[in-house]
Amino acid sequence: MNFSEYTVKEVGNVLKEFKTSEKGLDLKEAQNRLSEYGFNELKGKEVIWWEIFLRQFKSPFIYLLFAAAFLAFFLEGPLDGGMIILFVAINTFLGFFQEYHSEKTLKLLRQFVVSEAKVIRNVEETTIDSKELVPGDVLVVEPGDIIPADIRFFKTEDLTIDESILTGESAPVRKISDILGERAEEIYKAQNIGFSGTTVVTGRGIGVIVATGKQTAIGNITKLTVETVKESSFEKELLRFSKFILRLVLITLAVLIFTNFLIKSGNVNITKLLIFSIALAVSVIPEALPIVTTFSLSRGALRLAKHKVVVKRLSSVEDLGSIEILCTDKTGTLTENKLTVDEIYGNNPEEVILYGNLSSSSLKHGGRLMEAFDLALFNYLSPKLKEQIPLYKKTKEIPFDPERRRKSVIVSYKGKKQLVVRGAPEIILGLSSNINEKGKYEILNWISDKGKKGERVLGVGIKPVDSKFSGDENSLKFIGIISFVDPLKPTATGAIEKARKMGVNIKVLTGDSREVAGSVAYNIGLIESFDEVITGEEFEKLKHIQKKEAVEKYNVFARVSPQQKYSIIQVLEEKYEVGFLGEGINDAPALKTANVGLVVQNASDIARNTADIVLLQKSLNVVVDGIHEGREIFANTTKYITATLASNFGNFYAVAISSLLINYLPMLPLQILLVNLLSDFPMIAIATDNVDLDELREPNKYSLKDIVLIASVLGIVSTFFDFIFFAVFSRISPPVLQTSWFIGSILTELVFIFSIRTKFFFLKAKRPSLSLILLTSGAALATIILPFTTFGQVVFSFLPSTTERLFLIIGIVIFYFIVTEAVKLIYYRKLISYRFP
C-alpha cells in the first residue's frame, strides 16, 4: 500500500474505496475481509535454525579443514584429527549462536503491533484483538495508544502522535483530518495519516484503516530488515583466502605428481607419492586460522565488555577496525531525544514559562502521557511555580489547529479570568498590541536566528477576559517566546572527533529537518555551512552515478526515510567499509545492511536486536575503543596469515622440488604433519600479541594481493634456506636429512613469527606478549627434545642429532632470521615506502 495516495483523497472517497462508512463494518463483512487480507501481523522471511546451522559449512575453508581432519585421522591418529574437528566445532557453534540470535529481529518487530484495538463495528465502539483488524475498519485512538495499522483520519481532536520510531523526528506531529494540498510522499509530511507502531501523545482520533500487516509502512521496514542478508567483510575476505589456497595447492600437487612421473617414470611408488602429496597439501592448510581468529575476536569482545559494550556478532569486532565511514542517526545518538527549553525571550521569563505551562494540553498527574513541548515546559518550572500551577483552573480550551497555528485556553485565578494563547510567534505578534515596529523587527530577527540553528519556538500572549468573552483574540499582550532544543549528548563531539582522528569519516543520516540536522552537524564541527546538507527527497531524485557523487560530497542527509538510509549505505558500501550507529525502528534496515551495525543504550528493542554491537554506555567514546580493538585484531590476524603463508609455502615448495632430486622422501608424511602441528600451536598466541601504534592509525582492509606479495617475498627466503638444509644434510643419510629438516623447519617458522609481527626492526617494536613467548619457547624445546625420545624415534622415525649437527641447525636458523629481517625492512621501506617514526 502506498499511503501517499490517501493524503490527497477526500474522506468520503476513501470510505467509498474500502466499501465502509463512519459507522464501521458489520461483523460478517469484517470476517470476510479477514479471510481475504489475513491477520494484521508482520510476516517476513524467517530462517529455520537448521538452515542457519548448515550456513556455517558453506566456506571452502571448512571443506579444506574436514579433508585435513580425515587425513590426520588416517595418517597420524585421532589426536590430530580430533583437534582440527574441535577447531571447526567451536567456530560452527559460535557462528550458529550469533546468527540465530540476530534472526529474532522479526519477533521483536511484532511487539510494536499492539494486542488490542478499539474499533467501531455495527455502529458500536468495541475492543478486539489487533490482529483481527482489516482494511475498512474504523479505528479509534487515544493518548497512550500504539496505532495498530495505517489509518486515514476523518476526525481529530487536538491529536498529536510521536512518530520518532519511523522518522527520527523528536517532536510529536500534529494530525488533521483535512485533505492535503499536495500528495505527501514522505511519512513526516503525511499529516492526515496515522502509522502503525507510532504512539498517540495527546487528543483523540478516528480514522479508516487503509493498510494492515506487511502492507503498512512498518511492514516495509520489516521486509527490508529481515530479508537483508549480512556478510561481514572479514568473512568475505576469509572466503577469498580459502579459495586462493585451494586453487594453489591443487595446481601445485598436480604439477608435482605429473613431474615425478615424467622424471622418474617407472621408479615411482604411486601409493607413497600420493600419501606424501596429500600430507604436503595438509601442511599448507592453516588449520589454526579459525581458532586464532575466534580467540582474537573473543578476547576483543571480552575487553569491550569491560567498557559495557555487548558484541552480538563476533566477527563484527574485527570489522570495526575496517570502518572507513561511520554513519549515525541524530536523534538519541548524537542528541538526547528529549526536548528541553533552551532560551526565553521576554521581560519576565518566569511569567512566560508560567503561562506557557498553563496553556499545555496535559499536566503531569495521574501518569498521563505528556506532549514533548508540554513536558519540556513543565520540567523547566521552578519548584515555586510548580506549586502555583494547581491554583489555576482551566475553564475553556481551543485545541491547536494547523490553520490557526495556535491554541488558546482560558484560566481562572483568584476570581479573575485570563486568555492565554500559545503558538507560532509571528501569529502571536500579529494578535498583540503592545509591540511597536522596532520591537517586532528585533523579535523576528531572534526567531530567524533560532530557526537557522534548528530550534523550535513558541510565542505566548495573554489578555484579561470576562464571562462574556466572545472569542476575539486580538489586542493580546505579547509576553515572550520560548525556544526548544534537543540537546547534544555531552560526549558526542569528543567521541566523533576521536573517530575522525583515526581516519573515520562521519556522516549524519536523520529523519529530522534540514535546519535541525544542519544545526547539530554544525555544532559538532561536521559542516561549515547549511549548504552542506542534502535531503532524502533530493537524494532519491538523483541518478545512480550522481548518488555516488552525493555520498562523497555530503556529510549530512536530512529528512531521510528508512528506505533512503538503507539506499545511502548501500551506495557507500560500493566503495567503503561502513558502520551505522542508530537507535530507532526506522534505523533497523540500515543497521542490518551496514558492515557493522551499532546502537546506543536507549535504542528500541528492534534496533538493539538488529545491530551487531550494543553500546550500554551513553558515551560514544566506546565506539572509538571498539575501532581500536578491531584494528588490533586485524593486525594480529594478518600476522598469522602472512606467517603461515610464507613459512608453509616456502617449506611446501622446497620439499616438493627436493622430492624430484632424490630417490626417497625428503620428509615423511607423519613428520610433515607434525611440523604443521608444532609450528601452528604457538601461532594461537598471536591473538594476544601487542600491536604497534602505527598500525592502528588508519582503517584497515584485507588485501589478498598485498598479503600474498609479502608472503611470496619472504616465502622465497624460506625456500632458499630449506634448500640449504637439503644441501647440507642430504649427503649424509635419509634419516639425518629428515630429522634435521624437521627441526630446522619448525625453528625457522617459530623465529619468523618474531620478525613478521612488526613492520619495524624487531627490537624497536612493541614487546611480544608473554603468551607468545612462552608457547614459542615450549614448541622449540619440544622440537629439539623429541628426536632424542623413544617415542620420536619409533613413531616418527627420527634419528638423534649430534651436538655438531644441532649447532649447525641453530646457526642456519639464526642466519635465516637475520636475512628475513633485512628483506622485510627493505620491502616496507623501499617497495611500499612504509613510514617509519
C-alpha positions in Angstrom: 0.0 0.0 0.0 1.2 3.5 -0.9 -0.1 5.7 1.9 0.6 8.9 -0.1 -2.4 8.4 -2.4 -4.8 8.7 0.6 -3.3 12.0 1.7 -5.0 13.8 -1.2 -8.3 11.9 -1.2 -11.5 13.2 0.4 -12.6 11.1 3.3 -15.8 10.2 1.5 -13.8 8.8 -1.4 -11.6 6.8 0.9 -14.6 5.3 2.7 -16.2 4.5 -0.6 -13.0 2.8 -1.9 -13.0 0.5 1.1 -16.8 0.0 1.0 -17.3 1.2 4.5 -18.7 4.2 6.4 -18.0 6.2 9.6 -20.3 3.7 11.3 -17.8 0.9 10.6 -18.1 -2.6 9.2 -20.6 -5.2 10.2 -19.3 -8.4 11.8 -19.9 -10.6 8.8 -18.1 -8.2 6.4 -15.2 -7.9 8.8 -14.9 -11.7 8.9 -15.0 -12.0 5.1 -12.2 -9.4 4.8 -10.1 -11.2 7.4 -10.2 -14.3 5.2 -9.3 -12.1 2.2 -6.5 -10.0 3.7 -5.2 -12.3 6.5 -4.3 -11.3 10.0 -2.8 -7.9 10.9 0.6 -9.3 11.5 4.2 -8.6 10.4 5.4 -11.5 8.4 8.8 -11.8 6.8 11.2 -14.5 5.7 12.1 -16.3 8.9 15.1 -18.6 8.8 14.8 -22.0 10.4 17.5 -23.0 12.9 18.9 -25.8 10.8 19.3 -23.5 7.8 21.4 -21.2 10.0 23.4 -24.3 11.2 24.1 -25.5 7.6 25.1 -22.0 6.6 28.2 -22.4 8.8 29.6 -25.0 6.4 29.4 -23.0 3.2 33.0 -21.9 3.2 35.5 -23.8 1.1 37.9 -23.3 4.0 35.7 -25.6 6.1 35.9 -28.3 3.4 39.7 -28.0 3.5 39.7 -28.5 7.3 37.4 -31.5 7.1 39.8 -33.0 4.4 42.7 -32.2 6.7 41.0 -33.9 9.6 40.2 -37.0 7.6 43.8 -37.3 6.5 45.1 -36.6 10.0 42.9 -39.4 11.4 44.2 -41.7 8.6 47.9 -40.9 8.8 48.5 -39.8 12.4 45.7 -41.0 14.6 42.7 -39.5 16.4 44.5 -36.8 18.4 45.5 -34.5 15.4 42.3 -35.2 13.5 40.3 -34.5 16.7 42.0 -31.2 17.3 41.1 -30.0 13.8 37.4 -31.2 14.2 37.4 -29.3 17.6 38.5 -26.1 15.8 35.7 -26.5 13.3 33.1 -27.3 16.0 34.0 -24.2 18.1 33.6 -21.9 15.1 30.4 -23.6 13.9 28.8 -23.2 17.3 29.8 -19.6 17.7 28.6 -18.7 14.2 25.3 -20.5 14.7 24.6 -18.9 18.1 25.2 -15.3 16.8 23.2 -15.7 13.6 20.3 -17.4 15.3 20.2 -14.7 17.9 20.1 -12.0 15.2 17.2 -13.7 13.3 15.0 -12.9 16.3 14.5 -9.4 14.8 11.1 -10.2 13.3 9.7 -11.3 16.6 10.7 -8.0 18.2 9.1 -6.1 15.4 5.8 -7.8 16.2 5.9 -6.2 19.7 5.0 -3.0 18.0 1.7 -4.3 16.8 -0.4 -4.0 19.9 -2.6 -6.8 21.2 -5.9 -4.9 21.4 -7.6 -2.1 19.4 -10.7 0.0 19.7 -12.9 -0.1 16.6 -16.4 0.9 15.5 -18.4 -2.2 14.3 -22.1 -2.4 13.9 -22.3 1.3 14.8 -20.9 0.5 18.3 -17.4 1.1 19.8 -15.8 -2.2 20.8 -12.4 -3.7 21.6 -11.0 -6.5 19.5 -7.6 -8.3 19.1 -5.5 -6.1 16.9 -4.5 -9.0 14.6 -8.2 -9.2 13.5 -8.2 -5.6 12.1 -8.9 -5.4 8.4 -8.8 -2.6 5.8 -12.0 -0.6 6.0 -12.3 -0.9 9.8 -12.9 2.4 11.6 -10.3 2.8 14.4 -10.4 5.0 17.5 -7.1 6.1 19.0 -6.5 7.9 22.3 -3.4 9.1 24.4 -1.0 6.2 25.1 -2.3 4.0 22.3 0.2 2.4 19.9 -1.6 2.6 16.5 -2.0 -1.0 15.2 -2.4 -0.3 11.5 -2.1 2.6 8.9 -5.2 4.8 9.0 -6.6 7.8 7.2 -8.1 10.1 9.9 -11.5 11.7 9.3 -11.9 13.1 12.8 -9.2 14.6 15.1 -9.3 16.5 18.4 -6.0 18.1 19.4 -4.3 14.9 18.1 -0.5 14.6 18.3 1.5 11.5 17.6 5.1 10.5 18.3 6.5 9.2 15.0 10.1 9.2 16.1 10.4 5.4 15.6 9.8 5.9 11.9 11.1 9.4 11.1 13.6 10.2 13.9 11.7 13.5 14.5 12.0 14.4 18.2 8.8 16.4 18.5 5.3 14.9 18.2 3.4 15.6 14.9 0.1 17.4 14.9 -2.5 15.3 12.9 -5.5 16.7 11.0 -8.4 15.1 9.1 -8.5 17.5 6.1 -7.3 16.6 2.6 -3.7 17.8 1.9 -2.9 20.4 -0.7 -0.4 18.1 -2.4 0.5 14.4 -2.3 2.7 13.5 0.7 5.4 11.0 -0.4 7.3 11.1 2.9 6.0 9.9 6.3 6.7 13.2 8.0 4.6 15.1 5.5 1.5 12.8 5.9 -0.4 14.9 8.4 -3.7 13.1 7.9 -2.3 9.5 8.2 -1.6 7.5 11.4 1.1 4.9 11.0 1.3 1.5 12.6 3.7 1.4 15.5 3.6 5.1 16.3 2.2 6.4 19.7 -0.6 8.8 20.4 0.6 11.6 22.7 -2.5 13.8 23.1 -6.0 14.2 21.8 -8.3 11.7 20.1 -8.6 10.5 16.5 -10.9 8.4 14.4 -10.0 7.0 11.0 -10.4 4.3 8.5 -7.8 1.6 8.2 -6.1 1.6 4.8 -3.4 -1.0 5.3 -2.7 -3.8 7.7 0.3 -6.2 8.3 3.0 -6.2 5.8 1.3 -3.6 3.7 1.9 -0.9 6.4 4.8 1.4 6.4 6.4 -0.6 9.3 5.7 -3.7 7.3 8.0 -2.4 4.5 10.7 -1.9 7.1 10.2 -5.5 8.3 10.8 -6.8 4.8 14.0 -4.7 4.4 15.3 -5.7 7.8 14.6 -9.4 7.9 15.3 -10.3 4.3 18.6 -8.4 4.2 21.4 -11.0 4.4 24.6 -9.7 6.1 28.0 -11.0 5.2 30.9 -9.3 7.0 34.0 -8.0 5.3 36.0 -10.4 7.4 34.0 -13.4 6.3 34.2 -12.4 2.6 38.0 -12.0 2.7 38.4 -15.3 4.6 36.4 -16.9 1.8 38.7 -15.4 -0.9 41.7 -16.5 1.1 40.5 -20.1 1.4 39.7 -20.3 -2.3 43.1 -19.0 -3.2 44.8 -21.7 -1.1 42.6 -24.4 -2.5 43.5 -23.5 -6.1 47.2 -23.0 -5.4 47.5 -26.3 -3.6 45.6 -28.4 -6.2 47.6 -26.9 -9.1 50.9 -27.4 -7.4 50.1 -31.0 -6.4 49.0 -31.8 -10.0 52.3 -30.4 -11.3 54.3 -32.3 -8.6 52.7 -35.7 -9.4 53.0 -35.2 -13.1 56.7 -34.2 -12.9 57.5 -37.2 -10.7 56.1 -39.5 -13.3 57.9 -37.6 -16.0 61.3 -37.6 -14.4 61.3 -41.0 -12.5 59.0 -42.9 -14.9 58.7 -46.5 -13.7 60.5 -45.9 -10.4 57.6 -44.1 -8.8 55.8 -45.7 -5.8 52.4 -44.4 -6.5 51.0 -45.1 -3.0 53.9 -43.4 -1.2 53.8 -40.4 -3.6 50.1 -40.0 -3.2 50.3 -40.1 0.6 53.3 -37.7 0.5 51.4 -35.3 -1.8 48.4 -35.3 0.5 50.5 -34.7 3.6 52.1 -31.8 1.8 48.7 -30.4 1.0 47.6 -30.7 4.6 50.8 -28.9 5.7 49.8 -25.8 3.7 46.3 -25.6 5.1 46.3 -23.1 8.0 44.0 -25.1 10.3 44.8 -22.8 13.2 43.3 -19.8 11.4 39.7 -20.3 12.7 40.9 -20.8 16.3 43.3 -17.8 16.0 40.5 -15.5 14.7 38.0 -16.9 17.2 40.4 -16.4 20.1 41.3 -12.9 18.9 37.6 -11.9 18.4 36.6 -13.4 21.8 39.4 -11.6 23.5 38.4 -8.4 21.9 34.8 -8.9 22.8 35.7 -9.6 26.4 37.8 -6.4 26.6 35.0 -4.4 25.1 32.6 -5.9 27.6 34.6 -4.3 30.4 33.6 -1.0 28.8 29.9 -2.2 28.8 29.8 -3.0 25.1 27.8 -6.0 24.1 29.2 -7.8 21.0 26.5 -9.9 19.3 28.2 -10.9 16.1 31.8 -11.9 17.0 33.3 -11.1 13.6 31.9 -7.5 13.9 34.7 -6.7 16.4 37.3 -7.2 13.6 35.0 -5.4 11.1 35.0 -2.4 13.4 38.7 -1.9 12.6 38.0 -1.7 8.9 35.3 1.0 9.2 36.1 4.0 6.9 32.8 5.8 7.2 30.6 5.9 10.3 27.0 6.9 9.6 25.0 7.9 12.5 21.4 8.9 13.2 21.0 12.2 15.1 18.1 11.6 17.4 19.1 9.6 20.5 22.5 9.1 19.2 24.1 12.5 18.9 21.3 14.1 20.8 19.3 13.2 23.9 16.0 12.7 22.0 14.4 14.9 24.7 13.2 18.5 24.0 14.4 21.0 26.6 13.8 24.7 27.0 16.9 26.5 25.6 16.1 30.2 26.0 13.3 32.5 26.9 12.9 35.9 25.2 10.9 38.4 27.3 11.0 41.0 30.0 9.8 38.5 32.6 10.9 34.9 31.9 9.1 33.5 34.9 5.8 34.9 33.6 6.5 33.5 30.1 7.2 30.0 31.4 4.2 30.1 33.8 1.7 31.0 31.1 3.4 28.6 28.6 2.6 25.8 31.0 -0.9 27.0 31.7 -1.7 26.6 28.0 -0.5 22.9 28.0 -2.8 20.2 26.8 -1.8 18.0 29.7 -0.2 18.5 33.1 1.9 15.9 34.9 -0.6 14.0 37.0 -2.1 10.5 37.1 0.7 9.1 34.9 -0.9 10.7 31.8 1.4 10.9 28.8 2.7 14.4 28.1 3.3 16.1 24.8 7.0 16.8 24.3 6.7 20.6 24.4 4.5 20.4 27.4 6.9 18.1 29.2 9.9 20.4 28.4 7.9 23.4 29.7 6.9 21.5 32.9 10.5 20.4 33.6 11.7 24.0 33.3 9.4 25.2 36.0 10.9 26.2 39.3 9.6 24.5 42.5 7.8 27.7 43.4 6.0 27.9 40.0 5.1 24.2 40.2 3.2 24.9 43.4 1.3 27.7 41.7 0.1 25.7 38.7 -2.7 23.8 40.5 -4.1 27.1 41.7 -5.1 28.0 38.2 -8.3 26.4 36.8 -8.7 25.8 33.1 -12.3 26.8 32.1 -12.1 26.6 28.3 -9.7 25.3 25.7 -9.5 25.7 21.9 -7.1 22.9 20.7 -4.2 23.7 18.3 -5.3 24.0 14.7 -2.9 23.9 11.8 -4.8 26.8 10.1 -4.9 28.9 13.3 -1.3 27.8 14.2 -2.0 28.4 17.9 -4.0 27.0 20.8 -6.0 29.0 23.3 -7.1 28.5 26.9 -9.0 30.5 29.5 -7.7 30.1 33.0 -9.2 31.4 36.3 -7.1 32.6 39.2 -8.5 34.3 42.3 -11.7 35.1 40.6 -10.0 36.7 37.5 -10.0 35.1 34.1 -7.1 35.3 31.7 -6.9 34.3 28.0 -3.6 32.5 27.2 -2.6 32.0 23.6 0.4 29.9 22.6 1.6 29.1 19.1 3.7 30.4 16.2 5.4 33.6 17.4 4.6 35.5 14.2 0.9 34.7 14.7 1.0 35.8 18.4 2.8 39.0 17.4 0.1 39.8 14.8 -2.6 39.5 17.5 -0.6 41.6 20.0 -1.0 45.4 20.5 1.9 46.1 22.9 4.9 45.7 20.5 6.0 48.5 18.2 7.6 48.0 14.8 11.1 48.2 16.1 10.3 45.6 18.7 8.7 43.3 16.1 11.8 43.6 14.0 14.1 42.6 16.9 11.8 39.7 17.8 11.6 38.4 14.2 15.4 38.5 13.9 15.6 36.5 17.1 13.1 33.9 15.7 15.1 33.8 12.5 18.4 33.1 14.3 16.8 30.3 16.3 15.3 28.8 13.1 18.7 28.8 11.4 20.0 26.8 14.4 17.2 24.3 14.0 15.5 25.3 17.2 11.7 25.3 17.6 10.0 28.3 19.1 6.6 29.1 20.7 5.2 32.6 21.3 3.0 33.4 24.3 0.4 36.1 24.7 -2.2 36.9 27.3 -5.2 39.3 28.0 -7.8 39.6 30.7 -11.3 38.4 29.8 -14.7 38.1 31.5 -17.6 35.7 31.3 -18.9 37.4 28.2 -15.7 36.6 26.2 -16.8 36.3 22.5 -13.7 34.6 21.2 -11.9 37.7 20.0 -8.1 37.1 20.5 -6.9 40.5 19.2 -5.2 43.0 21.4 -3.1 40.4 23.2 -0.2 41.4 25.5 2.8 39.7 23.9 4.9 38.4 26.9 7.7 36.4 25.2 9.0 33.5 23.2 10.3 30.1 24.3 12.9 28.2 22.2 13.3 24.5 22.4 16.3 22.3 21.5 17.1 18.6 21.5 20.5 18.9 23.3 23.7 17.2 22.1 24.9 14.4 24.3 27.9 15.6 26.3 30.3 13.0 24.8 29.1 13.3 21.2 31.5 15.9 20.0 34.6 14.5 21.6 33.9 10.9 20.5 33.3 11.8 16.9 36.4 14.0 16.8 38.5 11.0 18.1 37.0 8.8 15.4 37.9 11.3 12.7 41.5 11.4 14.0 41.6 7.7 13.5 40.7 8.2 9.8 37.0 7.5 10.1 34.7 9.9 8.2 31.4 10.8 9.9 28.1 11.2 8.1 24.7 12.0 9.7 21.5 10.3 8.4 18.4 11.6 10.1 14.7 11.9 9.6 14.8 15.4 11.1 14.6 18.7 9.2 17.4 20.2 7.2 17.7 23.0 9.7 17.8 20.8 12.8 20.2 18.3 11.2 22.4 21.1 9.9 22.5 22.8 13.3 23.6 19.6 15.1 26.2 18.9 12.5 27.5 22.5 12.7 27.7 22.3 16.5 29.8 19.1 16.4 32.1 20.6 13.7 31.0 18.3 10.9 30.0 21.0 8.4 30.8 24.7 8.0 27.6 25.7 6.1 24.0 24.6 5.9 24.6 24.3 2.1 26.4 21.0 3.0 23.1 19.3 3.8 21.0 17.2 1.4 17.5 15.8 2.0 16.4 12.3 1.3 13.9 13.5 -1.3 16.7 15.3 -3.2 19.0 12.3 -3.0 16.2 10.0 -4.2 15.8 12.0 -7.4 19.4 11.6 -8.4 20.7 9.1 -10.9 22.9 6.3 -9.5 26.2 8.0 -10.7 25.0 11.2 -9.1 24.2 9.4 -5.9 27.7 8.1 -5.7 29.0 11.6 -6.0 26.5 12.9 -3.4 27.5 10.4 -0.7 31.1 11.6 -1.2 30.2 15.3 -1.1 27.7 15.5 1.7 28.1 14.6 5.3 24.6 15.4 6.4 21.4 13.7 5.0 18.2 15.2 6.4 14.5 14.1 6.1 15.6 10.6 5.1 13.2 7.6 5.3 14.2 4.2 6.4 14.4 3.1 2.8 16.6 6.1 1.9 19.0 5.4 4.8 19.3 1.8 3.5 19.9 3.1 0.0 22.6 5.6 1.1 24.5 3.0 3.0 24.3 0.6 0.1 25.8 3.2 -2.3 28.6 3.9 0.3 29.4 0.2 0.6 30.2 0.0 -3.1 33.5 1.8 -2.2 33.9 1.9 1.6 33.5 -0.2 4.7 30.5 1.4 6.5 29.4 1.4 10.1 26.0 2.7 11.1 25.1 4.0 14.6 21.4 4.3 15.2 18.6 3.6 17.7 15.0 3.6 16.3 12.8 1.2 14.4 13.5 3.5 11.4 17.2 2.6 11.7 16.7 -1.2 11.6 17.2 -1.8 7.8 20.3 0.5 7.8 21.7 -1.4 10.8 21.2 -4.7 9.1 22.8 -3.8 5.7 25.8 -1.9 7.2 29.1 -3.7 7.5 28.8 -3.0 11.3 25.6 -2.0 13.0 25.9 -0.2 16.3 23.2 1.1 18.7 23.3 3.1 21.9 21.9 2.1 25.3 18.4 3.5 25.0 17.7 2.2 21.5 14.5 0.4 20.6 14.4 -3.3 21.1 14.3 -3.9 17.3 17.3 -1.7 16.8 19.3 -3.5 19.6 18.5 -6.9 18.2 19.3 -6.0 14.6 22.6 -4.4 15.5 25.9 -6.2 15.8 27.2 -4.2 18.7 25.2 -2.6 21.5 26.8 0.3 23.5 25.4 0.1 27.0 27.1 3.4 28.0 25.7 6.7 26.7 29.2 7.8 25.9 30.1 7.4 22.3 33.8 7.0 23.2 33.2 3.3 23.3 32.9 3.4 19.5 36.4 4.6 19.3 37.5 1.9 21.8 35.8 -0.7 19.5 37.6 0.6 16.4 40.9 0.4 18.2 40.1 -3.1 19.3 39.1 -4.1 15.8 42.3 -2.8 14.3 44.4 -4.8 16.8 42.6 -8.0 15.8 43.0 -7.2 12.2 46.8 -6.7 12.7 47.2 -10.0 14.6 45.1 -12.0 12.1 47.1 -10.6 9.2 50.3 -11.6 11.1 49.1 -15.2 11.3 48.0 -15.3 7.6 51.3 -13.8 6.4 53.4 -16.0 8.7 51.6 -19.2 7.8 51.6 -18.4 4.0 55.3 -17.5 3.9 56.6 -20.4 6.0 54.2 -23.1 4.9 54.5 -22.4 1.2 58.3 -21.9 1.5 58.6 -25.3 3.1 56.0 -26.8 0.7 57.8 -25.9 -2.5 61.2 -26.8 -1.1 60.1 -30.3 0.0 58.1 -30.8 -3.2 61.0 -29.8 -5.5 63.6 -31.8 -3.5 61.5 -34.9 -3.8 62.3 -34.8 -7.5 66.1 -34.8 -6.9 66.4 -37.8 -4.6 65.0 -41.4 -4.7 63.5 -41.2 -1.2 61.1 -38.8 0.5 62.9 -35.7 2.0 60.4 -35.8 4.9 58.0 -38.5 5.8 54.2 -37.8 5.7 53.9 -38.1 9.6 56.9 -35.8 10.0 55.3 -33.2 7.7 52.0 -33.3 9.7 54.0 -32.9 13.0 55.8 -29.9 11.6 52.4 -28.4 10.9 51.1 -29.2 14.3 54.1 -27.9 16.3 54.6 -24.7 14.3 50.8 -23.9 14.4 50.4 -24.5 18.1 52.2 -21.3 19.3 50.5 -19.3 16.4 47.4 -19.3 18.6 49.2 -16.9 20.9 49.4 -14.3 18.1 45.8 -13.4 19.1 47.2 -12.0 22.4 50.2 -10.2 20.8 50.8 -6.4 21.2 50.4 -4.2 18.2 52.5 -1.2 17.0 50.6 2.1 17.3 51.3 3.0 13.7 49.1 0.1 12.6 46.1 1.5 14.5 46.0 5.0 13.0 44.1 4.3 9.8 41.2 2.0 8.7 42.5 -1.4 7.5 41.3 -3.7 4.7 42.3 -7.2 3.9 44.2 -7.1 0.6 44.8 -10.6 -0.6 47.2 -9.2 -3.1 49.3 -7.4 -0.5 49.4 -10.4 1.8 50.3 -12.8 -1.0 53.1 -10.4 -2.2 54.9 -10.1 1.2 54.3 -13.8 1.9 55.8 -14.6 -1.5 58.8 -12.4 -1.0 59.5 -13.9 2.5 58.5 -17.4 1.2 61.3 -17.3 -1.3 63.7 -16.6 1.6 62.2 -19.6 3.4 62.5 -21.8 0.4 66.2 -20.7 -0.1 67.0 -21.8 3.5 65.1 -25.0 3.1 67.4 -25.8 0.2 70.4 -25.0 2.4 69.1 -27.7 4.9 68.7 -30.0 2.0 72.1 -29.4 0.5 73.9 -29.7 3.9 72.2 -32.8 5.2 71.0 -34.8 2.2 74.6 -36.0 1.6 74.7 -37.8 5.0 71.7 -40.1 5.0 67.9 -40.1 4.6 67.1 -40.2 8.4 69.6 -37.3 9.1 68.1 -35.2 6.3 64.5 -35.9 7.5 65.3 -35.2 11.2 67.4 -32.1 10.6 65.0 -30.6 8.1 62.1 -31.3 10.6 64.0 -29.4 13.4 65.1 -26.6 11.1 61.6 -26.2 9.5 59.9 -25.7 12.9 62.6 -23.5 14.4 62.6 -21.2 11.3 58.8 -20.9 11.5 59.0 -20.0 15.2 61.6 -17.3 14.9 59.8 -16.0 11.8 56.9 -15.1 14.0 59.0 -12.5 15.8 60.1 -10.9 12.6 56.7 -10.7 10.8 54.8 -9.5 13.9 56.1 -6.0 13.1 56.9 -3.8 10.1 59.7 -2.2 12.1 63.1 -3.6 13.2 62.1 -6.3 15.7 63.9 -4.7 18.6 62.1 -1.4 18.0 58.6 -3.0 18.0 56.3 -3.4 21.0 57.3 -6.3 23.2 55.7 -9.6 22.2 53.0 -10.9 24.5 54.1 -13.3 27.3 51.8 -16.0 25.9 53.6 -15.8 22.5 57.0 -16.0 24.1 56.0 -19.0 26.4 54.3 -21.0 23.7 57.0 -20.4 21.1 59.7 -21.4 23.6 57.7 -24.6 24.5 57.3 -25.6 20.9 61.0 -25.0 20.2 62.1 -27.1 23.2 59.7 -29.9 22.2 61.1 -29.9 18.7 64.7 -30.3 19.8 64.0 -32.9 22.5 61.5 -35.2 20.5 64.2 -36.8 18.2 66.0 -38.0 21.4 63.0 -39.8 22.8 61.9 -43.4 22.1 58.5 -42.1 21.0 60.0 -39.8 18.4 62.3 -42.5 17.1 59.7 -45.3 16.9 56.6 -43.3 15.8 58.2 -40.6 13.6 61.4 -42.4 12.5 63.6 -39.6 13.9 67.4 -40.0 14.4 69.0 -38.3 17.4 71.1 -35.4 16.3 74.7 -34.9 17.2 75.8 -31.8 19.0 77.6 -30.6 15.9 74.5 -31.0 13.7 72.3 -29.3 16.3 74.6 -26.3 16.5 74.7 -26.2 12.7 70.9 -26.2 12.5 70.7 -23.4 15.1 73.3 -21.4 13.2 71.3 -21.7 9.9 68.1 -20.6 11.8 69.9 -17.5 13.2 71.2 -16.6 9.7 67.7 -17.2 8.3 66.2 -14.7 10.9 68.8 -12.1 10.0 68.1 -12.4 6.3 64.4 -12.3 6.8 64.6 -9.2 8.9 66.7 -7.5 6.2 64.4 -8.5 3.4 61.3 -7.4 5.4 62.8 -3.9 6.2 63.8 -3.4 2.6 60.3 -4.4 1.4 58.5 -2.0 3.7 61.0 0.9 3.3 61.7 0.7 -0.4 58.9 -1.2 -2.1 55.9 0.3 -0.3 57.5 3.4 1.3 56.3 2.4 4.7 56.6 5.4 7.0 59.0 4.9 10.0 58.9 7.1 13.1 
